Amino acid sequence: MEHFFRRNRVLKFLLSLCFVFATLLMIQKFRVLDVKEVRLELKSTWCASGLCKTKSTALVSHKPTAAWNITDINCSADTGLLNQPWFQTLDSRFHEFVLHRHCRYFPMLSNHPEKCTGDVDLLIVVKSVIEQHDRRDAVRLTWGKEHSISGKRVRTLFLLGTPAAGKDSKNLQKLIEYEDRLYGDILQWNFMDTFFNLTLKEVNFLRWFNMYCTNVPFIFKGDDDVFVNPNNLVDLIDFRTEEGKAHDLFVGDTISKAVPIRNHQSKYYIPKELYDGPYPPYVGGGGFLMSSELARRFFAVSESVTLFPIDDVFLGMCLQKLGLAPEMHPGFKTFGIMKRKVSQMNKEPCFYRHLIVVHKLSPEELLRMWDMVHNEKLICAIQGIEPTPVVA
């Protein structure tokens, strides 16, 4: 009898132990579910309109990331243009551009598709050239720093070509390769970094984004000499998402009713042979915000739009072909807070605190302004010190 009760107690102990383990497993399961629900809740504010996919959705698909499949530079001149009367009268500065503008996509020397993996809410993309390492360093320390804002994960990339003719190409390339090993944030294509080739950065990036960034809902694209207030940028995205206006979002400092500049001395000179007529509305390239949905449509339509020497105008042409127009927002100041460069208002930190983008600052000015704007002791007047509100 004693043996029977001893064995019974052992069975009870084993059953109790099994119950404890089962309870612990259930608690752990519920904790995992809670974490997943929290992560999905964080994503839901920007994903409700279908602009992105949740991480859990991405894990269901085991489709491998496509590789950048442009491996050779096969860009011979379109010699058929040489006998065209309009080409013969064209300013010689545009000859190389026109003869090769059918060449759109180039091999990549540096690629970072991992930047778009996981839950990335905003991709900051910065146009730069190899020599401007001091500008890139200043951006990394300020508005391009990778972190989370109000639960939104931000990632940063720099877009580069190769050194222009006449520069110390080999050493410059070695320097950029070393910089990329340090930071892992450079996309570089094998075309020369010139003003006319800025449009190549646009189309190559659009193709890259279409391949690698299916889960990223928004892109901010800007120059390396601007001041950006990331908190205000995220607030703007939140407002447009809540309003249901994020689907075709393309917002910045809109330029309307512009015409080609015919002054031969201007950087933006465009001869009549190349373009005759008013430009479509476009945004200043110093900085603009767009949705990923529109970026994919941009990529599709851009392949049927002839490349243009001014990248900002080229995007305006693509937008016009989509039957859309850019949204003007007073928080984007791509010509400075005041167009008069000597105005003291361009150096007032309280203005920067309430704006989104301001152009143009040197690396030293950017670092100094960033510190002043984020100084807790900075006291700005109540409403109205900013020249324009952050939201429309």
Buried (B, 14 or more C-beta within 10 A) or exposed (E): EEEEEEEEEEEEEEEEEEEEEEEEEEEEEEEEEEEEEEBBEBBEBBBEBEBBBBBEEBEEEEEEEEEBEBEEEEBEBBEEBEEEEEBEEBEEEBBEBBBBBEBBBBBBBBBBBEBBBEBBBBBBBBBBBBBBBEBBBBBBEBBBEBEEBEBBBBBBBBBBBBBBEEBEBEEBBEBBEEBBEEBEBBBBBBBBBBEBBBBBBBBBBBBBBBBBBBBBBBBBBBBBBBBBBBBBBBBBBBBBBEEEBBEBBBBBBBBEEBEBEEEEEEEEBBBEBBBEEEBBBBBBBBBBBBBBBBBBBBBEBBEEBEBBBBBBBBBBBBBBBBEBBBBBBBBBBBBBBBEEEEEEEBBBBBBBBBBBBBBBBEBEBBBBBBEBBEEEEEEBEEEEEBBBEBBB
